[in-house]
Amino acid sequence: MKDFFDEQDRQILETYIPVVKGISLVSGPNCEVSLHSLENMDHSVIAIENGFITGRKIGSGMIPLIRDRLAEYSHEHLGEKTEEDVIGIFYGFNHNGHSLKSVAILLRNHTQKIIGCIEVHIDVSIPLNEFIKNFFPSVNGGMMEEFNERTPSDVDQLIFNSLEEATSHVNMMKEISASERNRHIVRELNDRGIFNIRGAVETIAKQLGASRYTIYNYLRDIKY
């Protein structure tokens, strides 16, 4: 099934190629992200990351569920954005029998005509520890300079590494008095999101020789 697209439609879809790459990078290798053009429904994939999850590549088609859902759209609604512009979440299986959690986001041109979609499929059958590991800092491609080419082996190591680096940075700031040192260290750690980790307050308090109430007070001052 084919539709007529003008050059502007194709350019709009091409602008989403970096989005596909970005979602894939932040989600890890267990997440397939694909960009589809409705110009040719039989060969709709124009960009894809981690295509091994569904066994697809550039030139492949949509999964049947998404294709069927798009076919349900009447011409009366093609020019109107609706809640159904996000299809899912739904669950299924890939060709290897792995469980997938999926969603599709419809893409429109300047006239609100649907011209494509982004499919996201996460393999939820992998062990939990492997899934979580994808969200910890790594040095792949030299992208994590702030961790000095070290990969924390677990959450505690991540906290200790961050504390060490924040302390070193604050100690280089000669204008900061000794009484304000811990406050600035806590501020740096907060900027890194370390206090979003469960138990981080207690760990940091112990390492700084302060009470956890003192750390909470610092955090409260930072937020307000």
Accessible surface in RSA format (square Angstrom, percent):
REM  Atomic radii and reference values for relative SASA: ProtOr
REM  Chains: A
REM  Algorithm: Lee & Richards
REM  Probe-radius: 1.40
REM  Slices: 20
REM RES _ NUM      All-atoms   Total-Side   Main-Chain    Non-polar    All polar
REM                ABS   REL    ABS   REL    ABS   REL    ABS   REL    ABS   REL
RES MET A   1   120.97  62.6  92.88  61.5  28.09  66.9  65.05  55.3  55.92  74.1
RES LYS A   2   163.25  79.6 131.44  80.6  31.81  75.7  75.86  68.3  87.39  93.1
RES ASP A   3    64.07  44.9  51.25  51.0  12.81  30.3  21.50  50.6  42.56  42.4
RES PHE A   4   162.32  81.2 151.20  93.7  11.12  28.9 154.76  93.8   7.56  21.6
RES PHE A   5     0.92   0.5   0.20   0.1   0.72   1.9   0.23   0.1   0.69   2.0
RES ASP A   6    63.13  44.2  58.09  57.8   5.04  11.9  29.44  69.3  33.69  33.6
RES GLU A   7   101.09  58.0  96.94  73.3   4.14   9.9  51.22  99.1  49.86  40.7
RES GLN A   8    89.40  50.0  85.81  62.7   3.59   8.6  24.71  52.6  64.70  49.1
RES ASP A   9     6.59   4.6   6.59   6.6   0.00   0.0   0.00   0.0   6.59   6.6
RES ARG A  10    85.67  36.0  83.71  42.7   1.96   4.7  37.47  51.2  48.20  29.2
RES GLN A  11    96.95  54.2  95.41  69.7   1.54   3.7  25.75  54.8  71.20  54.0
RES ILE A  12    38.81  22.1  36.82  27.4   1.98   4.8  38.73  27.9   0.08   0.2
RES LEU A  13     2.86   1.6   2.86   2.0   0.00   0.0   2.86   2.0   0.00   0.0
RES GLU A  14    99.17  56.9  92.48  70.0   6.69  15.9  24.78  47.9  74.39  60.7
RES THR A  15    92.54  65.8  72.79  73.8  19.75  47.1  71.59  96.2  20.95  31.7
RES TYR A  16    64.09  29.9  64.09  36.5   0.00   0.0  28.29  21.3  35.80  44.1
RES ILE A  17    72.05  41.0  71.49  53.3   0.56   1.3  71.49  51.5   0.56   1.5
RES PRO A  18    90.23  65.8  78.50  71.6  11.73  42.7  83.69  69.1   6.54  40.6
RES VAL A  19    64.93  42.7  58.20  52.7   6.73  16.2  64.61  56.1   0.32   0.9
RES VAL A  20     1.82   1.2   1.82   1.6   0.00   0.0   1.82   1.6   0.00   0.0
RES LYS A  21    97.73  47.7  97.64  59.9   0.09   0.2  55.72  50.2  42.01  44.7
RES GLY A  22    34.16  42.1   0.00   N/A  34.16  42.1  30.12  82.7   4.04   9.0
RES ILE A  23    52.39  29.8  50.14  37.4   2.25   5.4  51.24  36.9   1.15   3.1
RES SER A  24     9.41   7.9   7.59  10.1   1.81   4.2   0.18   0.4   9.23  12.9
RES LEU A  25   127.16  70.8 101.81  72.8  25.35  63.7 104.74  73.6  22.42  60.3
RES VAL A  26   108.59  71.5  95.84  86.8  12.74  30.7 103.33  89.8   5.26  14.3
RES SER A  27    23.78  20.1  19.42  25.9   4.35  10.0   5.43  11.6  18.34  25.7
RES GLY A  28     9.05  11.2   0.00   N/A   9.05  11.2   8.90  24.4   0.15   0.3
RES PRO A  29    73.49  53.6  70.45  64.2   3.04  11.1  72.64  60.0   0.85   5.3
RES ASN A  30    25.60  17.7  24.96  24.1   0.64   1.5   1.76   4.2  23.84  23.0
RES CYS A  31     1.07   0.8   1.07   1.2   0.00   0.0   0.76   1.9   0.32   0.3
RES GLU A  32     0.00   0.0   0.00   0.0   0.00   0.0   0.00   0.0   0.00   0.0
RES VAL A  33     0.00   0.0   0.00   0.0   0.00   0.0   0.00   0.0   0.00   0.0
RES SER A  34     0.00   0.0   0.00   0.0   0.00   0.0   0.00   0.0   0.00   0.0
RES LEU A  35     0.00   0.0   0.00   0.0   0.00   0.0   0.00   0.0   0.00   0.0
RES HIS A  36     0.00   0.0   0.00   0.0   0.00   0.0   0.00   0.0   0.00   0.0
RES SER A  37    10.69   9.0  10.52  14.0   0.17   0.4   7.85  16.7   2.83   4.0
RES LEU A  38    23.99  13.4  21.79  15.6   2.19   5.5  21.79  15.3   2.19   5.9
RES GLU A  39    42.49  24.4  42.23  31.9   0.26   0.6  16.63  32.2  25.86  21.1
RES ASN A  40    36.36  25.1  35.64  34.4   0.72   1.7  15.48  37.3  20.88  20.2
RES MET A  41     7.80   4.0   7.80   5.2   0.00   0.0   6.79   5.8   1.01   1.3
RES ASP A  42    67.97  47.6  55.53  55.3  12.44  29.4  17.94  42.2  50.03  49.9
RES HIS A  43   111.87  61.1 100.89  70.1  10.98  28.1  67.04  69.1  44.84  52.2
RES SER A  44     0.51   0.4   0.00   0.0   0.51   1.2   0.51   1.1   0.00   0.0
RES VAL A  45     1.81   1.2   0.00   0.0   1.81   4.4   0.00   0.0   1.81   4.9
RES ILE A  46    59.69  34.0  45.62  34.0  14.08  33.9  47.31  34.1  12.39  33.6
RES ALA A  47    10.69   9.8   9.20  14.2   1.49   3.4  10.69  15.1   0.00   0.0
RES ILE A  48    32.25  18.4  12.65   9.4  19.60  47.2  12.65   9.1  19.60  53.2
RES GLU A  49    47.84  27.5  45.91  34.7   1.93   4.6   2.03   3.9  45.81  37.4
RES ASN A  50    35.89  24.8  23.44  22.7  12.45  30.0   4.06   9.8  31.83  30.8
RES GLY A  51    12.02  14.8   0.00   N/A  12.02  14.8   4.60  12.6   7.42  16.6
RES PHE A  52   131.53  65.8 114.35  70.8  17.18  44.7 122.30  74.1   9.23  26.4
RES ILE A  53     4.73   2.7   2.27   1.7   2.46   5.9   4.73   3.4   0.00   0.0
RES THR A  54    24.83  17.7   8.54   8.7  16.28  38.8   9.05  12.2  15.78  23.9
RES GLY A  55    53.72  66.2   0.00   N/A  53.72  66.2  20.02  54.9  33.70  75.5
RES ARG A  56    29.90  12.6  21.04  10.7   8.86  21.1  21.63  29.6   8.28   5.0
RES LYS A  57   152.75  74.5 152.21  93.4   0.54   1.3  94.99  85.5  57.76  61.5
RES ILE A  58   116.43  66.3  99.94  74.5  16.48  39.7  99.94  72.0  16.48  44.7
RES GLY A  59    28.69  35.4   0.00   N/A  28.69  35.4  24.32  66.7   4.37   9.8
RES SER A  60    28.15  23.8  18.13  24.2  10.01  23.1  15.88  33.8  12.27  17.2
RES GLY A  61    20.20  24.9   0.00   N/A  20.20  24.9  10.19  28.0  10.01  22.4
RES MET A  62    16.28   8.4   0.00   0.0  16.28  38.8   0.00   0.0  16.28  21.6
RES ILE A  63    32.94  18.7  30.80  22.9   2.14   5.1  32.94  23.7   0.00   0.0
RES PRO A  64   100.68  73.4  97.32  88.7   3.36  12.2 100.68  83.1   0.00   0.0
RES LEU A  65    75.02  41.8  70.45  50.4   4.57  11.5  73.07  51.3   1.96   5.3
RES ILE A  66     0.20   0.1   0.20   0.2   0.00   0.0   0.20   0.1   0.00   0.0
RES ARG A  67    70.08  29.4  70.08  35.7   0.00   0.0  21.25  29.0  48.83  29.6
RES ASP A  68    84.34  59.1  81.63  81.2   2.71   6.4  23.11  54.4  61.23  61.1
RES ARG A  69    76.09  31.9  75.34  38.4   0.76   1.8   8.15  11.1  67.95  41.2
RES LEU A  70    16.43   9.1   6.51   4.7   9.91  24.9   6.51   4.6   9.91  26.7
RES ALA A  71    77.64  71.4  40.96  63.2  36.68  83.4  52.71  74.2  24.93  66.0
RES GLU A  72   125.14  71.8  92.66  70.1  32.48  77.3  46.45  89.8  78.69  64.2
RES TYR A  73    30.42  14.2   9.19   5.2  21.23  55.2  14.79  11.1  15.63  19.3
RES SER A  74    46.88  39.6  35.75  47.7  11.13  25.6  41.79  89.0   5.09   7.1
RES HIS A  75   159.17  87.0 142.78  99.2  16.38  41.9 101.74 104.9  57.43  66.8
RES GLU A  76   131.37  75.4 109.69  83.0  21.68  51.6  65.75 127.2  65.63  53.6
RES HIS A  77    88.66  48.5  88.66  61.6   0.00   0.0  53.44  55.1  35.22  41.0
RES LEU A  78    50.38  28.1  50.32  36.0   0.06   0.2  50.38  35.4   0.00   0.0
RES GLY A  79    42.61  52.5   0.00   N/A  42.61  52.5  22.36  61.3  20.26  45.4
RES GLU A  80    94.40  54.2  90.11  68.2   4.29  10.2  35.81  69.3  58.59  47.8
RES LYS A  81   145.18  70.8 116.36  71.4  28.82  68.6  60.07  54.1  85.10  90.6
RES THR A  82    50.76  36.1  32.96  33.4  17.80  42.4  42.81  57.5   7.95  12.0
RES GLU A  83   171.28  98.3 145.57 110.1  25.71  61.2  69.05 133.6 102.22  83.5
RES GLU A  84    99.14  56.9  96.55  73.0   2.59   6.2  30.31  58.6  68.83  56.2
RES ASP A  85    18.90  13.2  18.90  18.8   0.00   0.0  14.92  35.1   3.99   4.0
RES VAL A  86    78.66  51.8  69.00  62.5   9.66  23.3  69.00  59.9   9.66  26.2
RES ILE A  87     1.43   0.8   0.23   0.2   1.20   2.9   1.43   1.0   0.00   0.0
RES GLY A  88    41.34  51.0   0.00   N/A  41.34  51.0   7.27  19.9  34.08  76.3
RES ILE A  89   103.90  59.1  70.51  52.5  33.39  80.5  70.51  50.8  33.39  90.6
RES PHE A  90    31.57  15.8  27.68  17.1   3.89  10.1  31.57  19.1   0.00   0.0
RES TYR A  91   149.65  69.9 119.69  68.1  29.97  78.0  93.47  70.2  56.18  69.3
RES GLY A  92    28.97  35.7   0.00   N/A  28.97  35.7  26.10  71.6   2.87   6.4
RES PHE A  93   153.76  76.9 121.90  75.5  31.87  82.9 121.90  73.9  31.87  91.2
RES ASN A  94    18.07  12.5   2.42   2.3  15.64  37.7   7.01  16.9  11.05  10.7
RES HIS A  95   118.93  65.0  71.96  50.0  46.97 120.1  71.93  74.1  47.00  54.7
RES ASN A  96    95.61  65.9  65.20  63.0  30.41  73.2  17.22  41.4  78.39  75.8
RES GLY A  97    50.17  61.9   0.00   N/A  50.17  61.9  28.90  79.3  21.27  47.6
RES HIS A  98    72.36  39.5  71.05  49.4   1.31   3.4  46.42  47.8  25.94  30.2
RES SER A  99    39.14  33.1  38.90  51.9   0.24   0.6  15.65  33.3  23.49  32.9
RES LEU A 100     9.70   5.4   9.59   6.9   0.10   0.3   9.59   6.7   0.10   0.3
RES LYS A 101    73.82  36.0  71.83  44.1   1.99   4.7  19.67  17.7  54.15  57.7
RES SER A 102     4.61   3.9   2.75   3.7   1.87   4.3   1.87   4.0   2.75   3.8
RES VAL A 103    32.94  21.7  32.52  29.4   0.42   1.0  32.52  28.3   0.42   1.1
RES ALA A 104     0.03   0.0   0.03   0.0   0.00   0.0   0.03   0.0   0.00   0.0
RES ILE A 105    58.92  33.5  58.92  43.9   0.00   0.0  58.92  42.4   0.00   0.0
RES LEU A 106    11.19   6.2   0.00   0.0  11.19  28.1   0.00   0.0  11.19  30.1
RES LEU A 107     9.26   5.2   7.49   5.4   1.77   4.5   9.26   6.5   0.00   0.0
RES ARG A 108    23.00   9.7   4.99   2.5  18.01  42.9   4.99   6.8  18.01  10.9
RES ASN A 109    12.04   8.3   6.68   6.5   5.36  12.9   1.80   4.3  10.24   9.9
RES HIS A 110   115.18  63.0  80.76  56.1  34.43  88.1  71.94  74.1  43.24  50.3
RES THR A 111    83.72  59.5  60.70  61.5  23.01  54.8  61.17  82.2  22.55  34.1
RES GLN A 112    60.22  33.7  60.22  44.0   0.00   0.0  26.37  56.1  33.85  25.7
RES LYS A 113    64.15  31.3  62.85  38.6   1.30   3.1  45.47  40.9  18.68  19.9
RES ILE A 114     8.48   4.8   2.95   2.2   5.53  13.3   2.95   2.1   5.53  15.0
RES ILE A 115     0.00   0.0   0.00   0.0   0.00   0.0   0.00   0.0   0.00   0.0
RES GLY A 116     0.00   0.0   0.00   N/A   0.00   0.0   0.00   0.0   0.00   0.0
RES CYS A 117     0.00   0.0   0.00   0.0   0.00   0.0   0.00   0.0   0.00   0.0
RES ILE A 118     7.04   4.0   7.04   5.2   0.00   0.0   7.04   5.1   0.00   0.0
RES GLU A 119     0.27   0.2   0.27   0.2   0.00   0.0   0.27   0.5   0.00   0.0
RES VAL A 120    17.35  11.4  17.06  15.4   0.29   0.7  17.06  14.8   0.29   0.8
RES HIS A 121     2.00   1.1   2.00   1.4   0.00   0.0   1.42   1.5   0.57   0.7
RES ILE A 122    45.09  25.7  45.09  33.6   0.00   0.0  45.09  32.5   0.00   0.0
RES ASP A 123    10.57   7.4  10.57  10.5   0.00   0.0   0.59   1.4   9.98  10.0
RES VAL A 124    67.67  44.5  41.03  37.1  26.64  64.2  44.84  39.0  22.83  61.9
RES SER A 125    55.94  47.3  21.41  28.6  34.52  79.5  27.44  58.4  28.50  39.9
RES ILE A 126    33.20  18.9  19.29  14.4  13.91  33.5  21.96  15.8  11.24  30.5
RES PRO A 127    75.77  55.2  63.84  58.2  11.93  43.4  75.63  62.4   0.14   0.9
RES LEU A 128   128.56  71.6 118.43  84.7  10.12  25.4 120.52  84.6   8.04  21.6
RES ASN A 129   108.87  75.1  96.65  93.4  12.23  29.4  43.81 105.4  65.06  62.9
RES GLU A 130    79.09  45.4  77.68  58.8   1.41   3.4  15.54  30.1  63.55  51.9
RES PHE A 131    58.61  29.3  58.61  36.3   0.00   0.0  58.61  35.5   0.00   0.0
RES ILE A 132    76.01  43.3  75.50  56.2   0.51   1.2  76.01  54.7   0.00   0.0
RES LYS A 133   137.83  67.2 128.92  79.1   8.91  21.2  82.33  74.1  55.49  59.1
RES ASN A 134    42.84  29.5  14.27  13.8  28.57  68.8   8.30  20.0  34.54  33.4
RES PHE A 135   112.16  56.1  78.87  48.8  33.29  86.6  84.67  51.3  27.49  78.7
RES PHE A 136    57.65  28.8  47.18  29.2  10.48  27.3  47.82  29.0   9.84  28.2
RES PRO A 137    28.32  20.6  19.31  17.6   9.02  32.8  26.97  22.3   1.36   8.4
RES SER A 138    40.44  34.2  36.91  49.3   3.52   8.1  20.64  44.0  19.79  27.7
RES VAL A 139    52.28  34.4  44.62  40.4   7.66  18.5  44.62  38.8   7.66  20.8
RES ASN A 140   116.48  80.3 105.76 102.2  10.71  25.8  34.41  82.8  82.07  79.3
RES GLY A 141    78.94  97.3   0.00   N/A  78.94  97.3  43.15 118.4  35.79  80.2
RES GLY A 142    52.16  64.3   0.00   N/A  52.16  64.3  33.39  91.6  18.77  42.0
RES MET A 143   151.18  78.3 128.31  84.9  22.86  54.4 101.36  86.2  49.82  66.0
RES MET A 144    43.05  22.3  40.71  26.9   2.34   5.6  17.04  14.5  26.01  34.5
RES GLU A 145   141.93  81.5 128.53  97.2  13.40  31.9  50.72  98.1  91.21  74.5
RES GLU A 146    87.43  50.2  71.98  54.5  15.45  36.8  44.28  85.6  43.15  35.2
RES PHE A 147    14.23   7.1  13.99   8.7   0.24   0.6  14.02   8.5   0.21   0.6
RES ASN A 148    92.97  64.1  75.22  72.7  17.74  42.7  23.52  56.6  69.45  67.1
RES GLU A 149   148.48  85.2 127.46  96.4  21.01  50.0  40.71  78.7 107.77  88.0
RES ARG A 150    86.16  36.2  81.37  41.5   4.80  11.4  61.37  83.9  24.80  15.0
RES THR A 151    77.01  54.8  52.29  53.0  24.71  58.9  43.66  58.6  33.35  50.4
RES PRO A 152     8.55   6.2   0.09   0.1   8.46  30.8   0.57   0.5   7.98  49.6
RES SER A 153   100.08  84.6  61.01  81.4  39.07  90.0  55.24 117.6  44.84  62.8
RES ASP A 154    77.23  54.1  68.98  68.7   8.25  19.5  36.72  86.4  40.51  40.4
RES VAL A 155    53.71  35.3  52.82  47.8   0.89   2.1  52.82  45.9   0.89   2.4
RES ASP A 156    81.12  56.8  80.26  79.9   0.86   2.0  13.85  32.6  67.27  67.1
RES GLN A 157    71.96  40.2  71.29  52.1   0.68   1.6  12.53  26.7  59.43  45.1
RES LEU A 158    14.52   8.1  14.52  10.4   0.00   0.0  14.52  10.2   0.00   0.0
RES ILE A 159     2.04   1.2   2.04   1.5   0.00   0.0   2.04   1.5   0.00   0.0
RES PHE A 160    77.97  39.0  74.08  45.9   3.88  10.1  74.64  45.3   3.33   9.5
RES ASN A 161     4.56   3.1   4.56   4.4   0.00   0.0   0.00   0.0   4.56   4.4
RES SER A 162     0.30   0.3   0.30   0.4   0.00   0.0   0.00   0.0   0.30   0.4
RES LEU A 163    14.95   8.3  14.95  10.7   0.00   0.0  14.95  10.5   0.00   0.0
RES GLU A 164    97.82  56.2  90.74  68.6   7.08  16.9  36.43  70.5  61.40  50.1
RES GLU A 165    20.07  11.5  13.30  10.1   6.76  16.1  15.29  29.6   4.77   3.9
RES ALA A 166     0.00   0.0   0.00   0.0   0.00   0.0   0.00   0.0   0.00   0.0
RES THR A 167    25.24  18.0  25.24  25.6   0.00   0.0  22.32  30.0   2.92   4.4
RES SER A 168    58.63  49.5  53.32  71.2   5.31  12.2  32.52  69.2  26.12  36.6
RES HIS A 169    86.63  47.3  84.12  58.5   2.51   6.4  57.83  59.6  28.80  33.5
RES VAL A 170     3.42   2.3   1.75   1.6   1.67   4.0   1.75   1.5   1.67   4.5
RES ASN A 171    73.60  50.8  57.86  55.9  15.74  37.9  27.65  66.5  45.96  44.4
RES MET A 172   138.61  71.8 119.19  78.9  19.42  46.2  91.78  78.0  46.83  62.0
RES MET A 173    59.50  30.8  52.51  34.7   6.99  16.6  55.30  47.0   4.20   5.6
RES LYS A 174   178.47  87.1 149.51  91.7  28.96  69.0 107.18  96.5  71.29  75.9
RES GLU A 175   141.15  81.0  99.99  75.7  41.15  98.0  73.58 142.3  67.57  55.2
RES ILE A 176    28.64  16.3   7.54   5.6  21.10  50.9  11.42   8.2  17.22  46.7
RES SER A 177    58.73  49.6  45.74  61.1  12.98  29.9  51.39 109.4   7.34  10.3
RES ALA A 178    95.76  88.0  68.39 105.5  27.37  62.3  73.68 103.8  22.08  58.5
RES SER A 179    92.17  77.9  62.65  83.6  29.51  68.0  57.69 122.9  34.48  48.3
RES GLU A 180    63.90  36.7  63.90  48.3   0.00   0.0  27.05  52.3  36.85  30.1
RES ARG A 181    79.86  33.5  79.86  40.7   0.00   0.0  28.42  38.8  51.44  31.2
RES ASN A 182    30.16  20.8  29.40  28.4   0.76   1.8   4.33  10.4  25.83  25.0
RES ARG A 183    70.75  29.7  70.75  36.1   0.00   0.0  21.76  29.7  48.99  29.7
RES HIS A 184    56.44  30.8  55.51  38.6   0.93   2.4  34.44  35.5  22.00  25.6
RES ILE A 185     0.00   0.0   0.00   0.0   0.00   0.0   0.00   0.0   0.00   0.0
RES VAL A 186     0.00   0.0   0.00   0.0   0.00   0.0   0.00   0.0   0.00   0.0
RES ARG A 187   105.22  44.2 105.22  53.6   0.00   0.0  30.60  41.8  74.62  45.2
RES GLU A 188    35.49  20.4  33.48  25.3   2.01   4.8  20.64  39.9  14.85  12.1
RES LEU A 189     0.00   0.0   0.00   0.0   0.00   0.0   0.00   0.0   0.00   0.0
RES ASN A 190    40.87  28.2  30.93  29.9   9.94  23.9   0.14   0.3  40.73  39.4
RES ASP A 191   111.10  77.8  73.71  73.4  37.39  88.4  31.03  73.0  80.07  79.9
RES ARG A 192    89.31  37.5  53.30  27.2  36.02  85.8  37.22  50.9  52.10  31.6
RES GLY A 193    25.77  31.8   0.00   N/A  25.77  31.8  18.80  51.6   6.97  15.6
RES ILE A 194     5.89   3.4   5.77   4.3   0.12   0.3   5.89   4.2   0.00   0.0
RES PHE A 195    32.90  16.5  10.12   6.3  22.78  59.3  10.21   6.2  22.69  64.9
RES ASN A 196   137.75  95.0 101.67  98.2  36.08  86.9  31.71  76.3 106.04 102.5
RES ILE A 197    39.17  22.3  31.33  23.3   7.84  18.9  35.92  25.9   3.25   8.8
RES ARG A 198   237.14  99.6 207.88 106.0  29.26  69.7  88.32 120.7 148.82  90.2
RES GLY A 199    37.15  45.8   0.00   N/A  37.15  45.8  26.53  72.8  10.62  23.8
RES ALA A 200     0.61   0.6   0.19   0.3   0.42   1.0   0.19   0.3   0.42   1.1
RES VAL A 201    13.55   8.9  12.78  11.6   0.76   1.8  12.78  11.1   0.76   2.1
RES GLU A 202    82.79  47.5  75.92  57.4   6.87  16.4  53.51 103.5  29.29  23.9
RES THR A 203    30.47  21.7  25.06  25.4   5.41  12.9  12.08  16.2  18.39  27.8
RES ILE A 204     0.00   0.0   0.00   0.0   0.00   0.0   0.00   0.0   0.00   0.0
RES ALA A 205     4.57   4.2   4.57   7.1   0.00   0.0   4.57   6.4   0.00   0.0
RES LYS A 206   166.72  81.3 143.49  88.0  23.23  55.3  94.15  84.7  72.56  77.3
RES GLN A 207    93.94  52.5  61.17  44.7  32.77  78.0   4.48   9.5  89.47  67.9
RES LEU A 208    25.35  14.1   5.73   4.1  19.62  49.3  10.02   7.0  15.34  41.3
RES GLY A 209    73.82  91.0   0.00   N/A  73.82  91.0  37.98 104.2  35.84  80.3
RES ALA A 210    27.28  25.1   7.18  11.1  20.10  45.7  16.35  23.0  10.93  29.0
RES SER A 211    56.41  47.7  41.81  55.8  14.60  33.6  44.88  95.6  11.52  16.1
RES ARG A 212   100.30  42.1  96.69  49.3   3.60   8.6  17.98  24.6  82.32  49.9
RES TYR A 213   140.19  65.5 139.36  79.3   0.83   2.2 108.47  81.5  31.72  39.1
RES THR A 214    43.14  30.7  42.21  42.8   0.94   2.2  19.37  26.0  23.77  35.9
RES ILE A 215     0.00   0.0   0.00   0.0   0.00   0.0   0.00   0.0   0.00   0.0
RES TYR A 216    97.43  45.5  93.32  53.1   4.11  10.7  67.11  50.4  30.32  37.4
RES ASN A 217    62.55  43.1  62.37  60.3   0.18   0.4  10.20  24.6  52.35  50.6
RES TYR A 218    27.13  12.7  27.01  15.4   0.12   0.3   7.27   5.5  19.86  24.5
RES LEU A 219    14.08   7.8  14.08  10.1   0.00   0.0  14.08   9.9   0.00   0.0
RES ARG A 220   131.85  55.4 127.65  65.1   4.20  10.0  52.66  72.0  79.19  48.0
RES ASP A 221    73.39  51.4  53.88  53.6  19.51  46.1  23.98  56.4  49.41  49.3
RES ILE A 222    36.32  20.7  13.00   9.7  23.31  56.2  13.67   9.8  22.65  61.5
RES LYS A 223   148.99  72.7 112.78  69.2  36.21  86.2  66.08  59.5  82.91  88.3
RES TYR A 224   209.70  97.9 145.63  82.9  64.07 166.7 118.91  89.4  90.79 111.9
END  Absolute sums over single chains surface
CHAIN  1 A    13343.2      10738.4       2604.8       7526.5       5816.7
END  Absolute sums over all chains
TOTAL         13343.2      10738.4       2604.8       7526.5       5816.7
